[in-house]
Amino acid sequence: MQVSASNAVIEAKTLNLTFQTNDGPVHALKDVNLTINKGEFVSFIGPSGCGKTTLLRVIADLEQPTSGKITVNGLSPEAARRARAYGYVFQAAGLYPWRTIEGNVRLPLEIMGYARADQRERVARVLELVELKGFEKKFPWQLSGGMQQRASIARALAFDADILLMDEPFGALDEIVRDRLNEELLKLWARTEKTIAFVTHSIPEAVYLSTKIVVMSPRPGRITDIIESTLPSERPLDIRDSAEFIAIAHRVREGLRAGHVDD
């Protein structure tokens, strides 16, 4: 998929976030400068506690920065949230066990007050998009972990937000399922042309999925490198054996190592 070099969707300038705790201040993010353009697939990678999820939560207006500026679609994160600018996919699928799959996917549409006919049409469309057509009446406990995460992605897509924020959605899955979902996510991204911000601990996952990789240092979370991927948009899994893939993975690894040295 061609990614436009213009139209900044998410823009952070000198962003800082410090949490006040009983043990003193915790500096979660420090001087973060970042631009994510429309249609990009951007992965955030770094050690545990480096601020990857915190940055995603700032974009989503779930945390407020201490200083600096961030805009989402040219709006404040709060205004973007009210405008339903993004869908959020958490680490756990977070499906309600007493609701069917279609009931879980329909939930945000009910809360937002969509008409019933519109709800049915949107639920059917996104379940087909994530290849869960035929599982509408199943309950979460009747589905595998990978299928539950696909239902979670469908729920985030149901109200057709332009931005998808994903916080390690495949981290708890085994490698075989994770590989398959990585492939499916790339196809979904190509079909929907969403802008995706994706948190991961996995170097291969970051390199395989992304048009841009943001490497972060240990706390306080700083950006140590931003890598523009040179991989083609068509990416079979065996591209991970290519010299180009290995070179990008090496640069990510070097960025992570540099972050530890600077700490």
Secondary structure, 3 states (H helix, E strand, C coil): CCCCCCCEEEEEEEEEEEEEECCEEEEEEEEEEEEEECCCEEEEECCCCCCHHHHHHHHCCCCCCCEEEEEECCECHHHHHHCCCEEEECCCCCCCCCCCHHHHHHHHHHHHCCCHHHHHHHHHHHHHHCCCCCCCCCCHHHCCHHHHHHHHHHHHHCCCCCEEEEECCCCCCCHHHHHHHHHHHHHHHHHHCCEEEEEECCHHHHHHHCCEEEEECCCCECEEEEEECCCCCCCCHHHHHCHHHHHHHHHHHHHHHHHHHHC
